[in-house]
Amino acid sequence: MVSVPQEMAFVAHGAGGGPEVLVPARGPVPAPRADEVLIRVMAVGVNRPDVAQRGGTYPPPPGASPIIGLECAGEVVAVGAEVRRWKAGDKVTALTNGGAYAEYCTAPEAQTLPWPAGYDAIRAAALPETYFTVWANLFGHGRLAAGETVLIHGGTSGIGVTAIQLAKAFGATVYATAGSAEKVAACRELGADEAIDYRQQDFAEEVKRLTGGKGVDVVLDMVGAPYFPRNLRCLKLDGRLVMIAFLNGHVAENVDLRPIMVKRLTVTGSTMRPRTTKEKGAIAAELEAKVWPLLAKGQAAPRIFRVYRLDEAAEAHRLMESSAHVGKIMLTVG
């Protein structure tokens, strides 16, 4: 039997605000519900939604922990009455519904996966948020298939790094955008066939040139409104635009919608957090079957940019907001 304390350290964000509101605090260890496991957290991934929640624009859904944090890895220390797969002592990584910036965190059994072979806690914790998101959107809603072409915006973000590598692993031709010569080089090193510096080049014109005027099959976008017209221009007949965030705005004005009809385009998108446990569990099962074997072989691995302690979460958020990173920003616990 693993001993579980009654109290734990976590990162509080008070009423919200800038990174400085993230401060160490203490509170009760959460109890797992019937379908949940309780994890002694060893490592946590830092993500854009964490920054949004800290700032007050991404509140947790009803019933979720108010503590920030959507992914973690660690050791199972207790299980709910309905849990069958896991037992105390198992090493797991989980897509949480919140609460990961803490020494202990609960997660539904269906959203919990084993560490890939050869992985440590930091690399395992870097997986859930970006891999669930990319798999559900790029391969689910976007239907990206072998032999197709894809344009991935934000190629050096956690999402971008994951999307480039998985798209290549499953046989696509990959173009990516990034904001500096250094980041363009990083995209190519990750496997992108071509990378475009969006500060120096019009990505729509570059895609036209690279594809001989045909366009790409899929665009994965997290920028939002300013890119919308050019994203439509980048797509070929029956192309798919998949939107997963609106970092630069969600209201697009004076947009010519005719390409959607003329080229039979699909415009789609989704968010991960509001999905049901059943929906997230289905994504987890596909990842374990199709992606975890690649990770065990050393393919499509997360790229860790910097690791902070849990009590340095404010610094991790400052780095996230600077966009100076290539890959994942992580927190270690304990």
C-alpha positions in Angstrom: 0.0 0.0 0.0 1.4 3.4 -1.0 1.1 6.0 1.7 -0.7 9.2 0.6 -0.5 12.4 2.6 -3.5 14.5 3.3 -1.9 17.7 2.1 0.2 18.6 -0.9 2.0 21.5 -2.6 0.5 23.1 -5.7 0.7 26.2 -7.7 -2.1 28.7 -7.1 -3.0 31.5 -9.5 -5.4 33.5 -7.3 -7.8 35.8 -9.1 -5.6 35.5 -12.2 -3.3 37.9 -14.1 0.3 37.9 -15.3 2.9 35.1 -14.6 3.6 36.7 -11.2 0.3 35.4 -9.8 1.6 31.9 -9.9 2.8 31.1 -6.4 3.4 28.0 -4.3 0.5 27.0 -2.0 -0.7 24.1 0.0 -4.0 22.3 0.0 -5.7 18.9 0.3 -4.8 15.9 -1.8 -7.7 15.2 -4.2 -9.6 11.9 -3.9 -10.1 9.9 -7.1 -13.6 9.4 -8.3 -14.8 5.9 -9.2 -13.3 6.0 -12.7 -10.2 7.9 -11.8 -6.6 7.2 -10.6 -4.6 9.4 -8.2 -1.1 10.1 -9.5 1.9 11.2 -7.5 3.1 13.7 -10.0 6.8 13.6 -11.2 6.6 16.0 -14.2 4.1 18.4 -15.8 3.9 19.9 -19.3 3.3 23.6 -19.7 0.8 24.5 -22.4 -0.9 27.6 -24.0 -4.2 26.8 -22.3 -2.5 27.0 -19.0 -1.5 30.6 -19.8 -5.0 31.3 -20.9 -6.5 29.9 -17.7 -4.0 31.9 -15.6 -5.2 35.0 -17.4 -8.9 34.2 -16.9 -9.9 33.4 -20.5 -10.0 29.6 -20.2 -11.9 28.6 -17.1 -12.0 24.9 -16.1 -15.2 23.0 -17.0 -17.7 22.1 -14.3 -16.4 19.6 -11.8 -12.7 19.9 -12.9 -10.0 21.0 -10.5 -9.4 24.8 -10.4 -5.7 24.1 -10.3 -3.9 24.8 -13.6 -2.4 21.9 -15.6 -3.6 19.5 -18.3 -0.9 16.8 -18.5 1.4 15.0 -16.1 3.4 11.8 -15.6 4.0 10.0 -12.4 3.1 7.0 -10.2 -0.3 5.7 -9.5 -0.9 5.8 -5.7 -4.6 5.1 -5.5 -7.5 4.0 -7.8 -11.2 4.5 -7.8 -13.7 1.6 -7.4 -14.3 1.2 -11.1 -10.6 1.3 -12.3 -9.5 -2.0 -13.7 -6.3 -1.4 -15.7 -4.1 0.4 -13.2 -2.8 -0.4 -9.7 -0.6 1.4 -7.2 3.0 1.6 -8.4 2.2 1.8 -12.1 4.0 4.5 -14.1 1.5 6.5 -16.2 1.1 9.7 -18.2 -2.3 11.4 -18.3 -4.4 14.0 -20.1 -5.9 15.6 -17.0 -9.0 17.7 -16.7 -7.0 20.1 -14.6 -4.9 20.0 -11.5 -1.5 18.9 -12.8 0.5 21.8 -11.3 0.6 19.9 -8.0 2.3 17.0 -6.1 -0.9 14.9 -6.6 -3.4 14.9 -9.4 -6.4 12.8 -10.5 -7.2 11.7 -14.0 -9.8 9.4 -15.6 -8.6 5.9 -16.2 -9.6 6.3 -19.9 -7.3 9.3 -20.3 -4.3 7.6 -18.7 -1.6 5.8 -20.7 1.6 3.9 -19.8 5.0 5.5 -20.3 6.4 4.5 -23.7 9.3 2.1 -23.5 12.5 3.9 -22.6 10.8 7.1 -21.4 11.3 8.9 -18.2 8.8 11.1 -16.4 9.7 14.3 -18.2 9.4 12.9 -21.7 6.2 11.0 -20.7 4.6 14.1 -19.3 5.4 16.0 -22.5 3.0 13.7 -24.6 -0.7 14.0 -23.7 -1.8 17.5 -24.5 -0.1 17.9 -27.9 -0.4 14.3 -29.0 -4.1 14.0 -28.2 -4.7 17.4 -29.9 -2.7 16.6 -33.0 -4.1 13.1 -33.4 -7.7 14.2 -33.0 -7.4 17.3 -35.3 -4.8 16.5 -37.9 -5.6 12.9 -38.4 -9.3 12.9 -37.2 -11.0 16.1 -38.4 -8.3 16.8 -41.0 -8.2 13.2 -42.3 -4.5 13.6 -43.2 -3.4 10.5 -45.1 -0.2 9.1 -46.5 0.8 10.8 -49.8 -1.0 14.0 -48.9 0.5 17.5 -48.2 0.1 19.5 -45.1 0.9 23.1 -43.9 1.6 23.3 -40.2 1.6 26.8 -38.6 3.7 27.4 -35.5 6.1 24.6 -36.4 8.3 25.0 -33.3 5.5 25.1 -30.8 4.7 22.0 -28.8 1.8 21.3 -31.2 3.9 22.1 -34.3 6.8 19.8 -33.3 4.4 17.0 -32.7 2.4 17.6 -35.9 5.5 17.8 -38.1 6.9 14.5 -36.8 3.6 12.6 -36.8 2.7 13.8 -40.3 6.1 12.7 -41.6 5.9 9.4 -39.8 2.5 8.6 -41.4 3.7 9.5 -44.9 2.8 13.1 -45.6 4.8 15.9 -47.3 5.1 18.6 -44.6 5.5 22.4 -44.9 5.7 24.5 -41.8 5.9 28.1 -40.8 8.1 29.7 -38.1 9.2 33.1 -37.1 13.0 33.2 -37.5 15.8 31.6 -39.5 16.7 29.6 -36.4 13.2 28.2 -36.0 12.9 27.5 -39.8 16.1 25.4 -39.5 14.6 23.6 -36.4 11.4 22.7 -38.4 13.6 21.2 -41.2 15.6 19.3 -38.6 12.3 17.9 -37.2 11.4 16.6 -40.6 9.6 19.3 -42.5 10.2 19.1 -46.2 10.2 22.9 -46.4 9.9 25.6 -43.8 8.7 29.2 -44.3 9.8 32.3 -42.3 6.4 34.0 -42.0 8.1 37.3 -41.0 10.1 37.4 -44.2 7.8 35.6 -46.7 4.1 35.4 -47.6 3.4 31.8 -46.7 0.5 31.5 -49.2 2.8 32.5 -52.0 5.4 30.1 -50.9 2.9 27.2 -50.7 1.8 28.1 -54.2 5.4 27.9 -55.4 6.2 24.7 -53.5 3.2 22.9 -54.8 3.3 24.1 -58.4 0.1 26.1 -57.8 -1.9 23.1 -56.6 -2.0 23.9 -52.9 -2.0 21.5 -49.9 -4.5 19.0 -48.7 -4.6 20.1 -45.1 -3.7 23.3 -43.1 -3.3 23.1 -39.3 -3.7 26.5 -37.8 -3.6 28.0 -34.3 -3.1 31.7 -35.3 -6.7 32.4 -36.3 -8.3 35.4 -38.0 -5.3 37.1 -39.6 -4.4 33.8 -41.4 -7.9 32.7 -42.5 -8.0 34.2 -46.0 -4.5 33.0 -46.8 -5.2 29.6 -45.4 -8.1 29.2 -47.8 -5.8 30.2 -50.7 -3.3 27.5 -49.6 -5.7 24.7 -49.9 -6.2 22.5 -53.0 -9.5 21.0 -54.3 -11.3 19.2 -51.4 -8.7 20.6 -48.9 -9.3 20.8 -45.2 -8.6 23.7 -42.8 -8.3 22.6 -39.2 -8.3 25.3 -36.6 -7.2 24.5 -33.0 -6.6 28.0 -31.5 -7.0 31.7 -32.1 -3.7 33.1 -30.8 -4.1 36.3 -32.9 -7.8 36.7 -32.8 -11.1 34.9 -33.6 -13.0 37.4 -35.7 -12.2 37.5 -39.4 -13.6 40.4 -41.4 -13.9 41.1 -45.1 -13.0 37.5 -46.0 -13.8 36.2 -49.5 -15.6 32.9 -48.8 -15.9 31.9 -52.5 -12.9 29.5 -52.3 -14.8 27.3 -49.8 -17.4 26.6 -52.5 -15.3 26.7 -55.6 -12.7 24.3 -54.1 -15.1 22.3 -52.0 -13.2 23.1 -48.9 -13.9 21.9 -45.4 -13.3 24.3 -42.5 -13.3 22.6 -39.1 -11.7 22.6 -35.7 -12.1 21.6 -32.1 -10.9 22.0 -28.5 -9.9 19.1 -26.4 -10.9 20.1 -22.8 -14.7 20.1 -23.3 -14.7 16.6 -24.8 -16.2 13.8 -22.7 -14.1 11.1 -21.0 -15.4 8.6 -23.5 -14.3 10.8 -26.4 -10.8 11.4 -24.9 -10.6 7.7 -24.1 -11.1 6.8 -27.7 -8.3 9.1 -28.7 -6.1 7.6 -26.1 -6.8 4.1 -27.4 -5.8 5.1 -30.9 -2.6 6.8 -29.7 -1.6 3.7 -27.7 -2.2 1.5 -30.8 -0.8 3.6 -33.5 1.6 6.2 -32.0 3.1 4.6 -28.8 4.9 1.9 -30.9 6.6 4.8 -32.8 7.7 6.4 -29.6 9.1 3.2 -28.3 11.2 3.0 -31.4 12.6 6.5 -30.8 10.5 8.1 -33.6 8.2 11.2 -33.3 9.5 12.0 -29.8 8.7 15.2 -27.9 11.4 17.8 -27.9 12.1 19.2 -24.4 13.3 22.9 -24.5 13.6 23.7 -20.9 12.7 22.2 -17.5 11.8 24.2 -14.4 10.9 23.2 -10.9 7.2 23.3 -9.9 7.8 26.5 -7.8 9.3 28.1 -10.9 6.0 28.0 -12.8 6.0 31.7 -13.2 9.3 31.6 -15.1 8.0 28.8 -17.3 4.9 30.9 -18.2 7.1 33.9 -19.1 9.1 31.7 -21.4 5.9 30.4 -23.0 4.6 33.9 -23.6 7.9 35.0 -25.1 7.6 32.3 -27.9 11.3 31.9 -27.7 11.1 28.1 -27.2 11.4 25.2 -29.6 9.3 22.3 -28.3 8.0 21.7 -24.8 8.5 23.6 -21.5 8.3 21.3 -18.5 8.0 21.4 -14.7 9.5 18.8 -12.4 7.8 17.9 -9.1 9.5 16.6 -6.0 
